[in-house]
Every structure is written in structure tokens, then in C-alpha cells.
Amino acid sequence: MRYLSLPFLPRLRKVCRTNGQSTKSSLRSTPARTGALTNRQSTRRPFDEKGGCGFWCHGKGEDVHRQGSGSASTRKSRTPAPHGKIRAGKQENLQNNQQPSGKNMTNNIHTMILCLMILLFSQPSHAIEGGVSSHAAPGVDHFYAAVIPPPGNWYVPYLNTYHASRLNDASGNSAVPDFKVDAAIHLSRVLKMTTYEVLGGQWGVQAIVPLAHLEVTAGGRSQSKNGLGDIFLSPVTLRWNSGNFHWGYVLSGNLPTGAYSKHDLANIGRNYATLSSGAGLTYLDPEGFEAGGVAWFYKNFRNPATGYTSGDELVINYSLAWHFDALTLGATGYYYRQVSDDKRGGRKVGSDGYRGETFAIGPTINYRLGSIPITAAWQHETRAKNRSQGDKLWLKAVISF
């Protein structure tokens, strides 16, 4: 389950002026939080022998891995773009109450780019305020996706990088010709699994602390930020298993520890609360085959600095693999979709609520180095809508102490 996701949010707020009109757009970005990491447990390979880290490690962070891009269409004046997506705002003519023509927008390409950036960074992932990323962490769950480790103390260091040079509109077309975002996130996840049982499953608690670096370039402007992201705490982490099947559940929330300013282009913190709930199932065949998946739901709350509420998010991480003793080869990826509209003042933002969507897949490898399993994964995003489209690289280890 994604419990290791890392909240990495850049936020941008600018005043875009076209033909004497003033339109305020808010753009904010945060790396998706890193998904949960977990090891698998079976009669053939116990958790601490092969190693793995699945959804239980899901916390915050990832994504810088998903970055939302807004549509290139116009948006209403003074309506900030949801985080995770970049949106081109509709600008009203203050004199005749008419929208600017396509020619005028073309002539003011730099202005539009900045507005799009603002929209992108104003939402978390998909169409979220900021447009680049949110507290969600698509792709954070790899092998042993729903396998939570047995009772004991566990430390899972996680490194996630995200690069995108494309910001798509609602139709999946590139909306910003001069756009680039690079993010690097280090997550420290600490998990304590106990022998206490809740609903028949072993209970544990965990915390995820993210450190992030973010660089954004668009329209001739650039900004970079480094610092502590939003910390995630999980008071509920449950694990069950029966034969070759393993499943688990994680409930977590964030603390607003990341620095944030609505005037900045890049923000490490998101400045709003998110509650996440994840449930996953993994099948581990003693002969070596593995298949699993984790579904995460993120409930986002209002940003008090902007009055903007990013839409709720659904992330489905999946994995297919084959184990060869100390070596495991396979593929992992995710499907991301914003399931509710972005809102401001209780009203939907844009004609489609700036809902984002994307799909990603890529090769993944796990190797047990002594008693420490190490996983490396590359995930390529495709068919992104209302968000950025790029590539993610994951590197993680699972250590018992």
C-alpha cells in the first residue's frame, strides 16, 4: 500500500495580463507521495529472506511523479488551477465582457505559459491545485505490493526522481512549448509492526518524512526549492495472509510541515490536509509467480491560503513479476484518475473540473543483497490529461532493525 508517499508540492501564483485584463492563477506542485513499500511473506520465501516493500510503505512523496497539466483552453478570471494540473485560464474582457481571441492568446504566449504553469503547480497530481503533483504517490507500490512485513521494526529509505518536459491539456495535447520540471525526493519511512490484532490482522503504525528538491522552468522563468516536505503519519496499518494470498490496509494523514507560499512558483509543502486510505492484494506462488495491486483513495481538503480545494484522487498501482531466488524481474506501473472536481468557493473550476488522468508502466528489478532487498523501477507515463507527462525512477531498500 502506498504509505511511503511523499508530499512534495510546488505552488505558483501569478497575475496574468492579456489585453489589459488581469487574471490570477494559482499553480502549485508537490511530488506525489511515495507509495507503500512491503515485503512478501510465504513459506518459500519469508519476508526478511527475500525482502520487499509494498503498499504498507506508501506514505507521501512520489510523484513528483505525477504532475498535473491543465488544458490549454481558457479558464475564468481569478480562478486558480487545481494542483497537479496545468490549465490555461479563461480570461474575461473587463471592458466588453468577452473572451480574448485565439490570436490574442497566441500573441501573448509567454503570459499563457506562465498561467499554465501556475495552474500546473497549484494542484496536486492530475488536476489538482498546482497541476504538477499532490500528496498522492502513483507508482510507489512495486513488488510485494500488498505484503506488509511481520512484527518488528522496519526502515525503508526511498529515492524518487521525476522529469517531465511536457504539460498536457484536457485532450492530451502538449499545452506549453517551453516547460520542464525536475524533482528528487528522499523518503525515510519507519514502520513498527506489533503482535496485537485488529479485525484478525496484525496492527502497526508508521511515519514518513520526505526531503525534496524541485526545479521548474517555463516561459523564460525558473525557480528551485529544497527542504522538508509534508510528513505523513499512519495510525492504522493492518496485515493479513492466507496461503499464497496477502492483503493489507493503511490509513494515513499529513502534517503541514512543508514550506509554502502562494506567491512562489515552486512549493515543497501543499498547505492543505489529505486523508489517504489504501487496500491491496498480492498473490505469491511458491513456484515464483507474483501478481498484485493496491488501490489508494485521497481525500483532499481546502487550501486556506487560496480557498482552493483540489479534487479527490484514485490511484491503482499494479505489479507482475517472476522470482529467481535472489533476483526478481517484472513490471510495475499505475493508473491515476481524479474522481471529483476542483472547486473554489464551493463552485467547480473550469468546464471539466480540471480532472487529471494518466497511465504508466515500466520494468522493475529486485535483488537481495545479503539480508537487504533492493528494488529499482522505471515508469513511463502516457496518455496524460490535464497534467504533466514524464518519467519516474524509483530506488528503495528494506531494512530490519
Order of alpha helices (4+ residues) and beta strands (2+ residues): beta-beta-alpha-alpha-alpha-beta-beta-beta-beta-beta-beta-beta-beta-beta-beta-beta-beta-beta-beta-beta-beta-beta
